[in-house]
Amino acid sequence: MNINANFKIFWLFILVTLIIFARTFNAFVYPILHCEDGWHLLAYYLEHDDLREVWRFYNGYLSLLPNIAGYFASFASPSITPYFMAMYASSSVLSHTRYFT
């Protein structure tokens, strides 16, 4: 790609980011663990700090990557844990979009 195309992609990224930020301001500024089972995972790993617990079954399936994210999120400060969990979810979606589309 040439430099002009890179600038267009960059500004498109900035524009889309600003639109998403404007539409969901509270989700960026005050994230909470309300989606899916994030708060269950965090609560479990706050009580069980053994690394072998990432191999546990939850609701009938082994969710290894969310378990690992929950395990490491339990070491973070409670004020930044929602950001950590949101970064995991965002990176998961982006990686799936990148490799499966």
Secondary structure, DSSP 4 states (H G I P E B T S, - for coil): --HHHHHHHHHHHHHHHHHHHHHTHHHHHS--S-STTHHHHHHHHHH---GGGGG--BTTB--HHHHHHHHHHTTS-TTTHHHHHHHHHHHHHHHHHHHH-
